[in-house]
Amino acid sequence: MSISQVVNKIKPSATLSITSKVKSLVSEGVSVIGFSAGEPDFDTPENIKLAAIESLRSGFTKYTPTSGIMDLKEAICGKLSKENNISYTPQQVIVSCGAKQAIYNCLLALCNDGDEVLIPSPYWVSYPEQVVLARGVSVFINSSDENDFKITKSDVERNITNKTKVLIINSPCNPTGSVYTKEELYEIVHVAIDAGLYVISDEIYEKIIYDGEKHFSPASFGKEFFEKLITVNGFSKTYSMTGWRIGYAVGPADIIKAATLIQDHSTSGPNSFTQKAAITALRGDEKAITDMVAEFDKRRRYIVERLNNIDGITCMLPKGAFYVFPNVSALYGRDICGQTTANSVDLSNLILDKARTAVVPGECFGSDHHVRLSYATSMENIREGMDRLEKLLSQGVSFEG
C-alpha cells in the first residue's frame, strides 16, 4: 500500500519532535534544558479549571454543535467587540480543537488545487504544511533581522500573481516576536484586499506583548477589510491552556459555514467541558495574564542580554510572544568541541549533544541563519541553559551530566 502524494510532501513538526526527544532524554535521567516547547510554563488559572470541573460534575459531557456552543460563541463575540473593535454574530464564529485546526479548516475552505498562499518568512512551522494539505502552494515573503523580521506592502505586491488566494499574517509573530504597528498592518492588508485576496490573521499571541506595544486586528480597519478577513485566536497561550485544545476563527459567514462543514466530517464539535472553561477565561479576571506577561518580560530581557554576550550570536529584542530568534550563522564553520557545523540543524544537534540544551533549528521556520529559543520556562532553567551555551560556544566546554 502506498501513502498519498499529499502526505508524502508533509514535513514532521520540528518543534514537537525536538520536545519529544528532550522528554525521552529526561526520562532516561539526562539533565536537559529545554528551550523548544511553545507553551507557557504557568498553570491554567484556577477559576478556569474550576469551571471545567463544575461542567464535568453537572454532566456537561456530551456532543456539542460542530461550531461550538452558543454561550461560548456569544462570549467570543463580546470579547472581540470590547477588545478588538470587531462586531460579529455567533453565526460567524467557529470553535475548533485549537487555533491550529481553525486555520486549517479555513485554508481547506478557501484553497483550490494550485492556489497560492502568501506566508511571511520566518513563519510558524505548520503554515506551509497546512497549505500542502489544502493542495495549495506556499509563496514565502522573506524578511530579516535588519527590518525586524517584518514584510512591507511592496513585498506583498511583488509576490501577488493571478493564482494568489490568501495572505497569512501573524502578529505578534512566532518565531521572531515581531509586532506590526497599526500603520504597517493597514498597508500590508490593504494591498492584499485590493488584489482580491483573503487574509487570515493569526492573533494567538495577542496579549503577550511588551514595551507599550499594542495589538491591532486588521478586521477592525474598515468594511472592506472586515469582509475579507478571517481572524484566528485561542486560549492556549494567553490562558496557559495548551492541552485543553480550544481555539476559534471568525469571519465572513460563507467561509465559516464552509469551515464548519469541514469540521462536521473531521473532529465534529470541540470538547464540551473545555468550552465551558473557555467562557470563564474570556469573562474572568485577567490578573494571571498580567502577572505571566510581567514574568515573561523579565526572562525576555535576561535571555537576550545573555545571548548577545556570546561571540557569534546576535539577537533582536522581541516585542511579543515568548520566543527569541537569534542569528547564529557566524558560528557555522567554527571548531566547537572538535566539530564544525554548516547550518542551523547541525548547530542545534551539537548544542543538544554537547550542552544538553534544546533549541529549534531556524530552517524549520524558513531561516537557516537562526535558531529559536522559548523563554516560557523558569528563570533558573534560562540561567543554566545560557551558562551551558556560553561554555560550549565561547569556551568549547561540553556539559557533563
C-alpha positions as CSV (number, residue, x, y, z in Angstrom):
1,M,0.0,0.0,0.0
2,S,1.4,3.4,-0.9
3,I,0.9,6.6,1.1
4,S,-0.8,9.6,-0.7
5,Q,1.3,12.0,-2.5
6,V,0.0,14.9,-0.4
7,V,1.0,13.2,2.9
8,N,4.4,12.4,1.5
9,K,5.0,16.1,1.0
10,I,4.4,17.0,4.6
11,K,7.4,17.6,6.9
12,P,7.2,16.5,10.6
13,S,6.8,19.3,13.2
14,A,10.3,20.1,14.3
15,T,9.2,21.7,17.5
16,L,7.1,18.7,18.5
17,S,9.8,16.2,17.5
18,I,12.6,18.0,19.5
19,T,10.3,18.3,22.5
20,S,9.7,14.6,22.3
21,K,13.4,13.9,22.1
22,V,14.0,16.1,25.1
23,K,11.3,14.3,27.1
24,S,12.9,10.9,26.2
25,L,16.3,12.0,27.4
26,V,14.9,13.4,30.6
27,S,13.1,10.1,31.2
28,E,16.5,8.4,30.9
29,G,17.8,10.6,33.7
30,V,19.7,13.1,31.4
31,S,19.7,16.7,32.6
32,V,18.4,18.6,29.6
33,I,17.4,22.3,29.5
34,G,14.5,22.7,27.0
35,F,14.0,25.9,25.0
36,S,11.9,24.2,22.3
37,A,8.4,24.0,23.7
38,G,5.9,26.6,22.6
39,E,3.8,26.6,25.7
40,P,3.7,28.7,28.9
41,D,5.2,27.0,32.0
42,F,2.4,28.6,34.1
43,D,-0.5,26.6,35.3
44,T,-4.0,27.2,33.9
45,P,-5.7,29.8,36.2
46,E,-7.7,28.3,39.0
47,N,-11.1,29.8,38.0
48,I,-10.8,28.2,34.6
49,K,-10.0,24.8,36.0
50,L,-12.9,25.1,38.4
51,A,-15.3,25.9,35.6
52,A,-14.3,22.7,33.8
53,I,-14.7,20.7,37.0
54,E,-18.1,22.1,37.6
55,S,-19.1,21.3,34.0
56,L,-18.0,17.7,34.4
57,R,-19.9,17.4,37.7
58,S,-23.0,18.8,36.1
59,G,-22.9,16.2,33.3
60,F,-22.0,18.5,30.5
61,T,-20.0,15.8,28.8
62,K,-22.0,15.1,25.6
63,Y,-21.6,16.2,21.9
64,T,-22.0,19.8,21.2
65,P,-22.8,21.6,18.0
66,T,-20.0,21.3,15.5
67,S,-19.1,25.0,15.5
68,G,-19.3,25.3,19.3
69,I,-22.0,26.1,22.0
70,M,-23.9,29.3,21.7
71,D,-22.8,30.6,25.1
72,L,-19.1,30.4,24.1
73,K,-19.7,31.9,20.6
74,E,-21.5,34.8,22.3
75,A,-18.7,35.3,24.7
76,I,-16.2,35.3,21.8
77,C,-18.3,38.0,20.0
78,G,-18.4,40.0,23.2
79,K,-14.6,39.8,23.6
80,L,-14.0,40.8,20.0
81,S,-16.4,43.8,20.2
82,K,-14.9,45.0,23.5
83,E,-11.2,44.4,22.9
84,N,-10.7,44.3,19.2
85,N,-13.4,46.7,17.9
86,I,-14.9,44.0,15.6
87,S,-18.6,43.2,15.5
88,Y,-19.6,39.6,14.7
89,T,-22.6,37.4,15.2
90,P,-22.4,33.8,16.6
91,Q,-23.1,32.6,13.0
92,Q,-19.7,34.0,12.0
93,V,-17.8,32.0,14.7
94,I,-16.4,28.5,14.6
95,V,-14.9,27.0,17.7
96,S,-12.3,24.3,17.0
97,C,-9.8,22.0,18.7
98,G,-7.2,24.7,18.9
99,A,-6.3,27.7,16.7
100,K,-4.3,25.3,14.6
101,Q,-7.4,23.4,13.5
102,A,-9.2,26.7,12.9
103,I,-6.5,27.9,10.5
104,Y,-6.5,24.5,8.7
105,N,-10.3,24.5,8.3
106,C,-10.2,27.9,6.7
107,L,-7.4,27.0,4.4
108,L,-9.3,24.0,3.3
109,A,-12.4,26.1,2.8
110,L,-10.5,28.7,0.7
111,C,-7.9,26.9,-1.4
112,N,-8.4,25.1,-4.7
113,D,-5.6,23.0,-6.3
114,G,-2.6,25.2,-7.1
115,D,-3.9,28.3,-5.3
116,E,-1.1,30.4,-3.8
117,V,-0.9,31.4,-0.2
118,L,1.5,34.2,0.8
119,I,3.4,33.5,4.0
120,P,5.8,36.0,5.6
121,S,9.1,34.2,6.5
122,P,10.2,33.3,9.1
123,Y,6.9,31.6,9.8
124,W,5.2,29.2,12.2
125,V,6.1,25.7,11.1
126,S,2.6,24.5,10.4
127,Y,1.5,27.1,7.9
128,P,3.2,25.7,4.8
129,E,2.3,22.1,5.8
130,Q,-1.3,23.0,6.1
131,V,-1.2,24.7,2.7
132,V,0.2,21.4,1.3
133,L,-2.8,19.5,2.9
134,A,-5.1,22.1,1.3
135,R,-3.5,21.4,-2.1
136,G,-2.3,24.9,-2.3
137,V,1.2,26.4,-2.9
138,S,3.1,28.4,-0.3
139,V,4.9,31.5,-1.5
140,F,7.3,32.8,1.1
141,I,7.9,36.6,1.6
142,N,11.3,36.8,3.2
143,S,12.3,39.2,6.0
144,S,15.4,39.6,8.1
145,D,16.9,40.9,11.3
146,E,17.6,44.2,9.5
147,N,13.9,45.0,9.2
148,D,12.8,43.5,12.5
149,F,11.5,40.5,10.6
150,K,8.7,42.5,9.0
151,I,7.4,42.5,5.5
152,T,6.1,45.6,3.7
153,K,3.3,46.3,1.3
154,S,5.8,46.4,-1.5
155,D,6.9,42.9,-0.6
156,V,3.3,41.7,-0.8
157,E,2.7,43.5,-4.2
158,R,5.7,41.8,-5.7
159,N,4.5,38.4,-4.8
160,I,0.9,38.6,-6.0
161,T,0.0,36.6,-9.1
162,N,-3.2,35.5,-10.8
163,K,-3.0,32.4,-8.6
164,T,-2.7,34.1,-5.3
165,K,-5.7,33.5,-3.0
166,V,-4.7,34.1,0.7
167,L,-2.3,36.0,2.8
168,I,-1.4,34.8,6.3
169,I,-0.3,37.4,8.8
170,N,0.9,36.7,12.3
171,S,1.4,39.4,14.9
172,P,2.9,39.0,17.4
173,C,4.9,36.5,15.5
174,N,6.1,33.0,16.2
175,P,9.1,32.6,15.9
176,T,10.5,36.1,15.8
177,G,8.4,38.0,18.4
178,S,7.9,40.9,15.9
179,V,4.8,43.1,16.3
180,Y,3.4,45.1,13.4
181,T,2.2,48.7,14.1
182,K,-1.3,49.7,13.0
183,E,0.1,51.6,10.0
184,E,2.2,48.6,8.9
185,L,-0.6,46.2,9.2
186,Y,-3.0,48.6,7.4
187,E,-0.7,49.0,4.4
188,I,0.0,45.2,4.1
189,V,-3.5,44.1,4.4
190,H,-4.9,46.9,2.2
191,V,-2.7,45.8,-0.7
192,A,-3.8,42.2,-0.3
193,I,-7.5,43.0,-0.2
194,D,-7.2,45.4,-3.1
195,A,-5.9,42.5,-5.1
196,G,-8.9,40.4,-4.1
197,L,-7.1,38.2,-1.6
198,Y,-8.5,36.8,1.7
199,V,-6.4,37.4,4.8
200,I,-6.0,35.0,7.7
201,S,-4.9,37.0,10.8
202,D,-3.3,34.7,13.4
203,E,-3.6,36.6,16.7
204,I,-2.9,33.8,19.2
205,Y,-0.2,35.8,21.0
206,E,-2.4,38.9,21.1
207,K,-2.0,39.6,24.8
208,I,1.6,38.6,25.2
209,I,3.2,41.9,24.2
210,Y,5.8,44.2,25.7
211,D,7.3,47.7,25.8
212,G,4.0,49.5,25.4
213,E,3.3,48.0,22.0
214,K,-0.3,47.5,21.1
215,H,-2.1,44.7,19.2
216,F,-4.4,45.6,16.3
217,S,-6.9,43.3,14.5
218,P,-6.9,44.1,10.8
219,A,-10.6,43.3,10.6
220,S,-11.3,46.5,12.6
221,F,-9.8,48.7,9.9
222,G,-12.9,49.1,7.8
223,K,-15.7,47.4,6.0
224,E,-13.6,46.4,3.0
225,F,-11.1,44.7,5.5
226,F,-13.9,43.1,7.5
227,E,-15.4,41.3,4.5
228,K,-12.1,39.6,3.6
229,L,-10.6,38.9,7.0
230,I,-10.6,35.7,8.9
231,T,-9.4,36.3,12.5
232,V,-8.0,33.4,14.4
233,N,-7.3,33.2,18.1
234,G,-7.4,30.8,21.0
235,F,-6.8,30.0,24.6
236,S,-3.5,28.0,24.6
237,K,-1.0,30.8,25.0
238,T,-2.9,33.6,26.8
239,Y,-4.6,31.4,29.4
240,S,-1.9,28.6,29.5
241,M,-4.4,26.1,28.2
242,T,-2.3,24.3,25.6
243,G,-3.6,20.8,26.5
244,W,-7.2,21.9,26.5
245,R,-7.2,22.2,22.7
246,I,-9.6,25.1,22.2
247,G,-9.5,27.9,19.6
248,Y,-11.7,29.8,17.2
249,A,-12.0,31.6,13.9
250,V,-14.3,34.4,13.0
251,G,-15.0,35.8,9.5
252,P,-17.4,36.0,6.6
253,A,-20.4,33.8,7.2
254,D,-19.9,31.8,4.0
255,I,-16.3,30.9,4.9
256,I,-17.3,30.0,8.5
257,K,-20.1,27.8,7.2
258,A,-17.7,26.0,4.9
259,A,-15.2,25.6,7.7
260,T,-18.0,24.2,9.9
261,L,-18.9,21.7,7.1
262,I,-15.3,20.5,7.1
263,Q,-15.2,20.2,10.8
264,D,-18.5,18.2,10.7
265,H,-16.6,15.4,9.0
266,S,-13.3,15.6,10.8
267,T,-13.5,16.2,14.6
268,S,-17.1,17.4,14.9
269,G,-17.6,19.7,17.9
270,P,-14.8,20.6,20.3
271,N,-14.5,19.3,23.8
272,S,-17.7,20.1,25.7
273,F,-16.4,21.0,29.2
274,T,-13.4,22.8,27.8
275,Q,-15.9,25.2,26.1
276,K,-17.4,26.0,29.4
277,A,-14.0,26.7,30.8
278,A,-13.2,28.9,27.8
279,I,-16.3,31.1,28.7
280,T,-14.9,31.7,32.2
281,A,-11.5,32.5,30.6
282,L,-13.0,35.2,28.4
283,R,-15.2,36.7,31.1
284,G,-13.0,36.3,34.1
285,D,-10.3,38.3,35.9
286,E,-7.1,38.7,33.8
287,K,-4.6,39.3,36.7
288,A,-3.0,35.9,35.9
289,I,-2.3,37.0,32.4
290,T,-0.8,40.3,33.5
291,D,1.5,38.5,36.0
292,M,2.5,36.0,33.4
293,V,3.5,38.6,30.9
294,A,5.4,40.6,33.5
295,E,7.5,37.5,34.2
296,F,8.0,36.8,30.5
297,D,9.3,40.3,30.2
298,K,12.0,39.7,32.8
299,R,13.0,36.5,31.1
300,R,13.0,38.1,27.7
301,R,15.4,40.8,28.7
302,Y,17.7,38.4,30.5
303,I,17.9,35.8,27.7
304,V,18.5,38.5,25.0
305,E,21.3,40.1,27.1
306,R,23.0,36.7,27.7
307,L,22.7,35.6,24.0
308,N,24.2,38.9,22.8
309,N,27.2,38.4,25.1
310,I,28.1,35.1,23.3
311,D,30.6,35.7,20.5
312,G,29.0,34.7,17.2
313,I,25.4,35.4,18.2
314,T,23.2,38.4,17.7
315,C,19.7,38.6,19.0
316,M,16.9,41.1,18.5
317,L,14.7,42.0,21.5
318,P,11.3,40.6,20.7
319,K,8.2,42.8,21.2
320,G,5.7,40.0,21.7
321,A,5.1,36.2,22.2
322,F,7.7,34.3,24.2
323,Y,10.5,33.4,21.8
324,V,13.9,34.8,20.8
325,F,15.2,34.1,17.3
326,P,19.0,34.8,17.4
327,N,21.2,34.9,14.3
328,V,23.8,32.1,14.8
329,S,25.3,32.0,11.3
330,A,28.6,33.4,12.4
331,L,29.1,30.1,14.3
332,Y,28.9,28.0,11.2
333,G,32.3,26.6,10.2
334,R,33.9,27.2,13.6
335,D,35.5,24.4,15.5
336,I,33.3,23.7,18.6
337,C,34.4,20.8,20.7
338,G,36.1,19.3,17.7
339,Q,33.1,19.6,15.4
340,T,32.1,22.1,12.8
341,T,28.5,23.0,11.8
342,A,27.2,24.2,8.4
343,N,23.6,25.1,9.2
344,S,21.0,25.5,12.0
345,V,20.2,21.8,12.1
346,D,23.8,20.8,12.7
347,L,24.3,23.5,15.3
348,S,21.1,22.6,17.1
349,N,22.1,18.9,17.2
350,L,25.5,19.9,18.5
351,I,24.0,22.1,21.3
352,L,21.7,19.2,22.3
353,D,24.5,16.6,22.3
354,K,27.3,18.7,23.9
355,A,25.4,21.2,26.1
356,R,22.3,19.1,26.7
357,T,20.3,22.2,25.8
358,A,17.4,22.0,23.3
359,V,16.9,24.8,20.7
360,V,14.9,24.6,17.4
361,P,16.7,25.0,14.1
362,G,15.7,28.1,12.2
363,E,15.5,26.1,9.0
364,C,12.1,24.8,10.2
365,F,10.8,28.4,10.3
366,G,12.3,29.4,7.0
367,S,15.6,30.9,8.1
368,D,18.6,28.7,8.4
369,H,20.7,31.6,9.9
370,H,18.7,31.4,13.1
371,V,17.6,29.2,15.9
372,R,14.5,29.6,18.1
373,L,14.5,29.5,21.9
374,S,11.4,29.7,24.0
375,Y,11.7,31.6,27.3
376,A,8.4,30.0,28.5
377,T,10.5,28.2,31.1
378,S,11.8,29.2,34.6
379,M,14.5,31.8,35.1
380,E,16.5,29.1,36.8
381,N,16.4,27.0,33.6
382,I,17.2,30.0,31.5
383,R,20.3,30.8,33.6
384,E,21.5,27.2,33.4
385,G,20.8,26.9,29.7
386,M,22.7,30.2,29.0
387,D,25.6,29.0,31.2
388,R,25.8,25.8,29.2
389,L,25.6,27.6,25.8
390,E,28.3,30.1,26.8
391,K,30.7,27.4,28.0
392,L,30.1,25.4,24.8
393,L,30.2,28.2,22.2
394,S,32.7,30.5,23.8
395,Q,35.0,28.1,25.7
396,G,34.5,24.9,23.8
397,V,33.5,23.1,27.0
398,S,30.8,20.4,26.8
399,F,28.3,19.7,29.6
400,E,28.9,16.5,31.6
401,G,25.8,15.4,33.3
